[in-house]
Amino acid sequence: MRRRFIIWTCFAIGLAALVREFWPVCPPPLPTWNCETQEINIKTGQARYRRYRFFVKICDATKDTALSRAITQPMSVTDIKDWHTVNQFAQPSLRISPHYKYHGALSQVREVEMLQKVYALNESNVASIARQLLITWQTNGSYYAASDFLSDTMMEFEQQGRGYSPPVPQSVQPAP
C-alpha cells in the first residue's frame, strides 16, 4: 500500500514537471488561463497589450505607435479584421510565443522608429512609410513582405546618401 502511494506520488510530480516544462511548446487549450498577449491593429498601427490571470483580464492597454501617430486616418484597403495577435506568452516568466502571421509586426514598428531617428525623416516621409507598411500588412496577410519593404526603404535612403552620421562630440575644455 505504501509503495503504491510513493509510485503514484512520483508519477504525479513527474507529470506536473513535464506539463510545466512543455506548456509553452504545446498549444495551450486554455489561452487565457495565465498569459500575456500583444496585438497590432493593421489599419491604424496601434498596439494592444492584454494580461490574463485565471481567465480574468487584468490589464488591457492600447498604445499609439510611430505608425498611428504618423497617419491621420485608418488605412483600409481590404476586408480584413483590425486586430491581429503578434505574441502570446503562456507564462509571464517564460518569453516563448507561438509564431503568428503578424509575429514581427511590433518589431517592424520599432524599425520605422529607428529609420525616423537614424535618417532624420520628416513627418511626411514617416507618414508615407507608415501608410505603405499598413497596406503591405493588409494585402499580404502577414509581416513577411513588410520586412522586405522596410529593407528596400532603408537601402533607398542609403543610396540617396542619407546615411547615418553620428553627432560630433564637443571638445571638453578644462576649467580655468
C-alpha positions, -999 to 999 in steps of 0.1 A, spaced: 0 0 0 27 25 9 48 15 -21 18 22 -44 13 57 -28 50 65 -34 48 54 -70 17 75 -77 32 105 -59 63 103 -80 42 99 -112 21 129 -103 52 151 -96 69 139 -128 38 147 -148 35 181 -132 71 188 -141 66 178 -177 35 199 -181 53 229 -165 83 223 -188 65 218 -221 34 240 -216 47 268 -239 56 243 -267 22 226 -267 -8 247 -280 -24 258 -248 -60 245 -245 -69 275 -223 -52 305 -239 -64 330 -213 -55 309 -183 -23 327 -174 -9 347 -203 1 380 -219 -9 389 -254 4 416 -277 -17 426 -307 -14 450 -336 -41 469 -354 -32 466 -391 -54 495 -401 -43 521 -376 -9 508 -364 -19 509 -327 -6 482 -303 -26 465 -276 -13 447 -246 -35 423 -225 -28 402 -195 -49 374 -181 -48 356 -148 -71 327 -142 -93 336 -171 -97 372 -159 -84 401 -180 -64 421 -155 -48 446 -180 -59 460 -213 -38 488 -227 -39 503 -262 -9 524 -271 -1 546 -300 30 537 -321 51 556 -346 26 544 -373 -6 555 -356 10 589 -348 21 593 -384 -12 587 -401 -43 607 -395 -70 582 -406 -71 544 -406 -59 527 -438 -84 501 -451 -76 485 -484 -90 451 -479 -119 435 -459 -98 421 -430 -102 423 -393 -84 451 -375 -66 434 -346 -42 405 -350 -22 387 -324 15 393 -326 27 374 -295 11 353 -268 33 344 -238 19 314 -220 36 322 -187 50 356 -177 83 341 -167 88 323 -200 92 345 -230 82 318 -256 54 326 -280 38 306 -308 45 320 -343 16 341 -356 11 356 -391 20 391 -378 47 379 -353 72 405 -364 48 435 -367 58 452 -335 94 448 -343 87 464 -377 71 493 -359 103 498 -339 122 496 -372 102 526 -385 110 545 -353 147 537 -359 145 548 -395 129 581 -384 158 587 -359 187 575 -380 178 592 -412 161 623 -396 129 617 -415 103 644 -416 66 637 -408 56 633 -444 83 607 -450 72 587 -419 35 590 -429 43 576 -463 63 547 -449 35 541 -423 8 540 -450 28 516 -472 36 493 -442 -1 491 -432 -11 485 -468 15 458 -471 3 441 -440 -33 441 -452 -27 430 -487 -2 402 -480 -18 388 -448 15 386 -429 45 405 -419 70 389 -444 65 412 -473 66 442 -450 101 431 -439 112 433 -475 96 467 -479 115 481 -448 148 467 -461 142 482 -495 133 516 -479 165 516 -459 185 508 -490 169 537 -509 179 561 -481 215 547 -482 217 551 -519 204 587 -517 233 594 -494 212 599 -463 234 576 -443 236 579 -405 263 603 -392 267 603 -355 269 637 -338 303 652 -335 313 652 -298 321 687 -285 355 691 -272 358 693 -235 377 723 -223 394 722 -190 381 746 -164 405 775 -156 
